[in-house]
């Protein structure tokens, strides 16, 4: 992977950028996504945010090598703190982190999102945390993608300011938050494979809890897993 040829998941993220946008890529690592987006004419410019030295210096070197220092600013800082107050941005991208961490970044930096038009978020796990945050903060989920790459399954969530309940109109809310309301409607083969695997995993957990015997902790876990299992089974059926 490089600035000319992205991974499949990052190519999908790039395709969701608003046309001629200026965006911030948080946790960009080698800055492949922003360099690619600018070189391919998908974006006018970008901010690259990194919190640790290694990825920060790697991103700096990549931007210099591509001769894009005039339109891509590499900054060191935590989450959305790299965005200056009043700075114009059309979009924020955050890819390759856990859903809990992405939610934390959005929550701690939500004052920086006032004028942002779009969020493109690619969690490695726990997308439910992001959907919950979007719902609670008046961001409407306008699209979702699920894909498999290198034996791993990824989800990409795209949101804009709007009616946060709109995508959940035809699905039970908790089920939609768990599996994705748009993904559930499409029911792609990858989606079905992901959740069929989860169902089998949950059934194994339930059997282990049954064999372990009754405790308050086991009983709470049993109810939690049973609830998730039922929600997903209803979606798949």
C-alpha positions as CSV (number, residue, x, y, z in Angstrom):
1,X,0.0,0.0,0.0
2,X,1.2,3.5,-0.8
3,X,-0.2,6.9,-1.8
4,X,-0.9,5.6,-5.3
5,X,-2.6,2.4,-4.4
6,X,-4.5,2.3,-1.1
7,X,-5.9,-0.8,0.7
8,X,-9.5,-1.6,-0.2
9,X,-10.9,-0.2,3.0
10,X,-9.0,3.1,2.7
11,X,-10.0,3.4,-0.9
12,X,-13.6,3.1,0.2
13,X,-13.0,5.8,2.8
14,X,-11.5,8.1,0.2
15,X,-14.5,7.6,-2.1
16,X,-16.7,9.0,0.7
17,X,-14.9,12.3,0.8
18,X,-17.0,15.3,-0.3
19,X,-15.8,16.5,-3.7
20,X,-13.0,19.1,-3.5
21,X,-13.0,18.9,0.2
22,X,-10.5,19.8,2.9
23,X,-10.5,17.2,5.5
24,X,-8.7,16.0,8.7
25,X,-7.4,12.4,8.9
26,X,-7.0,11.5,12.5
27,X,-4.6,8.7,13.2
28,X,-3.4,8.7,9.6
29,X,-0.2,6.7,10.2
30,X,1.8,7.1,6.9
31,X,-0.6,9.8,5.5
32,X,-1.3,7.5,2.6
33,X,-5.0,8.5,2.6
34,X,-4.6,12.3,2.5
35,X,-1.7,12.1,0.0
36,X,-3.8,9.8,-2.3
37,X,-6.9,12.0,-2.0
38,X,-5.0,15.2,-3.0
39,X,-3.0,13.5,-5.8
40,X,-6.2,12.0,-7.2
41,X,-8.1,15.2,-7.1
42,X,-10.6,14.0,-4.5
43,X,-9.5,16.7,-2.0
44,X,-8.0,20.1,-2.1
45,X,-6.0,19.7,1.1
46,X,-5.8,17.9,4.4
47,X,-4.7,17.9,8.0
48,X,-3.0,14.8,9.4
49,X,-3.3,14.2,13.1
50,X,-0.9,11.9,15.0
51,X,-0.4,11.5,18.8
52,X,2.8,9.6,18.9
53,X,6.3,10.4,17.4
54,X,6.7,7.4,15.1
55,X,3.5,7.9,13.0
56,X,4.0,11.6,13.2
57,X,7.4,11.5,11.6
58,X,6.3,8.9,9.1
59,X,3.5,11.1,8.0
60,X,5.8,14.1,7.7
61,X,8.2,12.2,5.5
62,X,5.4,10.9,3.3
63,X,4.0,14.4,2.7
64,X,7.4,15.8,1.9
65,X,8.2,12.9,-0.4
66,X,4.9,13.6,-2.3
67,X,5.7,17.3,-2.4
68,X,2.4,18.2,-0.8
69,X,3.5,20.2,2.3
70,X,1.8,23.3,0.9
71,X,-1.7,21.6,1.1
72,X,-1.3,18.9,3.7
73,X,-0.4,19.9,7.3
74,X,1.0,17.2,9.6
75,X,0.3,18.0,13.2
76,X,1.0,16.2,16.5
77,X,-1.8,16.1,19.1
78,X,-4.5,14.1,20.7
79,X,-7.6,13.5,18.5
80,X,-9.4,16.5,17.2
81,X,-7.1,18.9,19.2
82,X,-5.0,19.2,16.1
83,X,-7.8,21.2,14.5
84,X,-7.5,24.9,15.2
85,X,-10.5,26.9,16.4
86,X,-12.4,28.3,13.5
87,X,-10.5,26.3,10.9
88,X,-12.6,25.3,7.9
89,X,-13.0,21.6,7.3
90,X,-15.5,19.7,5.2
91,X,-14.9,16.3,6.6
92,X,-13.2,14.2,9.3
93,X,-11.9,10.7,8.6
94,X,-10.9,8.3,11.4
95,X,-9.9,4.8,10.3
96,X,-8.3,1.7,11.8
97,X,-9.2,2.2,15.5
98,X,-11.6,0.5,17.8
99,X,-15.1,1.9,18.0
100,X,-14.7,2.9,21.6
101,X,-11.6,5.0,20.8
102,X,-13.3,6.7,17.9
103,X,-16.3,7.5,20.0
104,X,-13.9,9.0,22.7
105,X,-12.2,11.1,20.0
106,X,-15.5,12.5,18.7
107,X,-16.9,13.2,22.2
108,X,-13.8,15.0,23.5
109,X,-13.5,17.0,20.3
110,X,-17.1,17.7,19.4
111,X,-16.7,21.4,19.7
112,X,-14.4,21.1,16.6
113,X,-17.2,19.5,14.6
114,X,-19.6,22.5,14.5
115,X,-18.8,23.4,10.9
116,X,-17.9,19.9,9.7
117,X,-20.2,18.5,7.0
118,X,-19.4,14.8,7.1
119,X,-17.8,12.1,9.2
120,X,-16.3,9.0,7.6
121,X,-15.4,6.5,10.3
122,X,-13.9,3.0,9.9
123,X,-13.8,1.1,13.2
124,X,-12.0,-2.2,13.4
125,X,-14.4,-3.4,16.1
126,X,-17.4,-2.2,18.1
127,X,-19.1,0.0,15.5
128,X,-22.1,0.0,17.9
129,X,-20.3,2.6,20.1
130,X,-20.0,5.0,17.1
131,X,-23.7,4.5,16.1
132,X,-24.8,5.3,19.6
133,X,-22.7,8.5,19.7
134,X,-24.0,9.6,16.3
135,X,-27.6,9.1,17.5
136,X,-27.0,11.0,20.7
137,X,-25.3,13.9,19.0
138,X,-27.7,14.5,16.0
139,X,-25.6,13.0,13.3
140,X,-27.5,11.1,10.7
141,X,-26.0,7.8,9.4
142,X,-26.3,8.3,5.6
143,X,-24.4,5.3,4.4
144,X,-22.6,2.2,5.6
145,X,-20.3,-0.3,3.9
146,X,-19.0,-3.7,5.0
147,X,-16.1,-5.3,3.3
148,X,-13.6,-8.1,3.8
149,X,-9.9,-7.6,3.3
150,X,-7.0,-9.9,4.3
151,X,-9.4,-12.2,6.2
152,X,-10.7,-9.3,8.3
153,X,-14.2,-7.7,8.0
154,X,-14.4,-3.9,8.3
155,X,-17.4,-1.5,8.5
156,X,-17.3,2.1,7.3
157,X,-19.9,4.5,8.6
158,X,-20.7,7.8,7.0
159,X,-22.7,10.5,8.8
160,X,-23.9,14.1,8.3
161,X,-25.9,16.4,10.4
162,X,-29.6,15.6,10.1
163,X,-32.3,13.3,11.7
164,X,-30.4,10.7,13.7
165,X,-33.4,8.4,13.9
166,X,-34.1,8.4,10.1
167,X,-32.0,5.3,9.2
168,X,-33.6,3.3,12.1
169,X,-37.2,3.8,10.9
170,X,-37.6,0.2,9.6
171,X,-35.6,-1.7,12.2
172,X,-35.7,-2.2,15.9
173,X,-33.4,0.5,17.4
174,X,-31.1,-1.8,19.4
175,X,-30.8,-4.2,16.5
176,X,-29.9,-1.3,14.2
177,X,-27.3,0.1,16.5
178,X,-25.7,-3.4,16.8
179,X,-25.6,-4.5,13.2
180,X,-26.1,-1.2,11.3
181,X,-29.5,-0.2,9.9
182,X,-28.3,0.3,6.3
183,X,-26.2,-2.9,6.3
184,X,-29.2,-4.8,7.8
185,X,-31.3,-3.7,4.9
186,X,-28.8,-4.7,2.3
187,X,-27.9,-8.0,4.0
188,X,-24.8,-8.6,1.8
189,X,-23.0,-12.0,1.9
190,X,-20.2,-10.5,4.0
191,X,-22.8,-9.1,6.5
192,X,-24.5,-12.4,6.8
193,X,-21.1,-14.2,7.2
194,X,-20.0,-11.8,9.9
195,X,-23.2,-12.1,12.0
196,X,-23.6,-15.9,11.4
197,X,-20.1,-16.2,12.9
198,X,-21.1,-14.0,15.9
199,X,-24.2,-16.1,16.5
200,X,-22.2,-19.3,16.6
201,X,-19.7,-17.5,19.0
202,X,-22.5,-16.4,21.3
203,X,-24.0,-19.9,21.3
204,X,-20.7,-21.2,22.5
205,X,-20.6,-18.6,25.3
206,X,-24.1,-19.5,26.4
207,X,-23.1,-23.2,26.6
208,X,-20.1,-22.3,28.7
209,X,-22.2,-20.2,31.0
210,X,-24.7,-23.0,31.4
211,X,-22.0,-25.4,32.2
212,X,-20.4,-23.0,34.7
213,X,-23.6,-22.9,36.8
214,X,-25.5,-20.0,38.3
215,X,-23.9,-16.9,39.6
216,X,-25.2,-13.3,39.5
217,X,-22.4,-12.4,37.1
218,X,-23.0,-15.3,34.9
219,X,-26.8,-14.7,34.9
220,X,-26.2,-11.0,33.8
221,X,-23.9,-12.1,31.0
222,X,-26.3,-14.8,29.9
223,X,-29.1,-12.3,29.5
224,X,-26.9,-9.9,27.6
225,X,-25.7,-12.5,25.2
226,X,-29.2,-14.0,24.7
227,X,-30.5,-10.5,23.9
228,X,-27.9,-9.9,21.3
229,X,-28.4,-13.3,19.8
230,X,-32.1,-12.8,19.5
231,X,-31.7,-9.4,17.9
232,X,-29.3,-10.6,15.2
233,X,-31.3,-13.8,14.5
234,X,-34.3,-11.6,13.8
235,X,-32.3,-9.4,11.5
236,X,-30.9,-12.3,9.5
237,X,-34.3,-14.0,9.2
